[in-house]
Amino acid sequence: MLGKITFIGLLLVTMMFQGCMPETKPFVPAKVEANKALVYVYRPESFVARGSTWSLKHNSKVISTYFINNGYIPVYVDKGNNNFTLFHKNMGFADNEYDNITITNVKAGEVYYVKAFMKFAGEPHFELMENAVGEKEISKAVYFVDKMK
């Protein structure tokens, strides 16, 4: 009897937490639009800061508040210079900006990979990756659907 009660309790707790989990989709390369460039911003699997969520801006506009471990965000951008900022959203306080990167001379029809990761000092950091490296690393990432938007 106690086993059945324990099982039902665990089942209910599991179902409760499952409702809190974000929907994910495995990495699937997106089509590049002819008049735009595609920038993948990704955060590889890491034990460091695993549970922290970061936020992302493109040219000062917030595009995600739910950028988590092993996730990626595809961003269609115009040609020219494009800036990305990695920050932590503080409710009611100034946002903590961690790092930013500007990709210069972005060309329409091209794909770019920007990696967000923790530096040894413990601060989140951006790095523009070579396409071969970015393609390999992002293939393991998943897209987290931001249901809060």
N, C-alpha and C positions, 0 to 999 in steps of 0.2 A: 504494500500500500504506500509506504513512504517513498519507494522508488518511483511509483507513478506520479506522485505529487511533485517530487523533485524534477522528473522529466517534464511535466506540464509547466512547471515554473521556469525551467531553463528554456523551453520552447517559447513561452511568452516573452521572456527577456530578449531572446534572439530576434523575435519578430519585431519587438519594440525598437531595437537598435538598427535593424535592417531598414526601417522606415527613415532613419536619420542618415543613412549612407547615400552619398551622391550617386547619380546614374553615371556609368562610365561607358566609353566606347573605345575599342582598340584603335591603334593608329592606322589610319587609312590616308594615303597621300591625297591631298586635295588637288583639284584642277587649277592651274594657274590661268587667271584671266588675262586676255591679250593686252589690256590697257593698265593693268595693275601688276604689282610684284606680290609675292607671298612670303611672309616672314613667319617661320615657326619659332615661337618662344617656348622652350621646354625646360623642365626641371627633372633631371635624372633621379633614379632611385638612390636614396642615401639615408643612412642611419642618423646623420646629423640633422637636427631640426626637422625630423620626420613629421611631427604632428603640427608644425606651424603652417599657417596659411599666409600667403603673400598676396599682394594686389599688384596690378599691372596697369600702366598708362601708356598710351601711344600718342605722341605729340600733345601731352598734357590732358588728354581725355581718358578717363577710367574705362578700361575695356574688360577687366575682370577683378573681382574681389575674392576669388576662390581659386587661386593658383597654388596647387599643393604638390607634395612629393610624387614623383613619377608621372607628372601631368604635362600636357602641352596645350598651347593655344595657337591656332592658325590666325594670322592677321593679314588681310589684304591691305596693301598700302599703295600710295601714289609714288611715282618715280621722283627722284631727288633725295633730299635728306629726310630721314625719319628717326625720331627719338623715342626710346622706350625707357620707362622709369619703373623700377621695382620698389615697392613701398609696403608698409604695414598700416592698415586703416585703424586709426584710434578714434573710437566713438567720442565725440565731443571735444577732442583735443587735436592738435596739429598732427598730421600724418608723419610717420617716421620714414623718410626716404633712405633707402639702402644704397642703391646704385642706379646709374643710368648709362645708356649707350646710344650713340648716334651712328646710324649706318649712312654713310655718305654715297652719293652717286648711285642710288638704287635705280635699277633698270627694269622697265616693264617686261613682264614675261619671265623674270628670273625668280629663283627661290633662294632664301637666306635662312640660316639657322642661328638662333641666339640661345645660348645655354645660360640658365640661372642656377647657381650653385653656391655652397658655403665655402668661403675662403678659410684658410687655417686660423685666422684671427676670429672667426665666428660671425663674420658679416656676410650677408648675401651679396653675390657679385654676378655681373653679366660678362659674357664673352662671345664674340662673333666667331663661329666655327667654320672650318672648311666644309664644303658640302658633303664630301665623302664621310667625314667623321660625324657630322650632324645627322645624315641619313641613317647611319648605323646606330647611333645612340638613341635617336627618337623612335626607332622601330619598336622599342620595348615600352614606350610610354603609352598612356591612355588619356583620352579626352574626358575631362570631368565636366559634366553639364552643370552650369551655374544656375540652379533653380531659384536663387535669390533675386535674379534680375526681374 
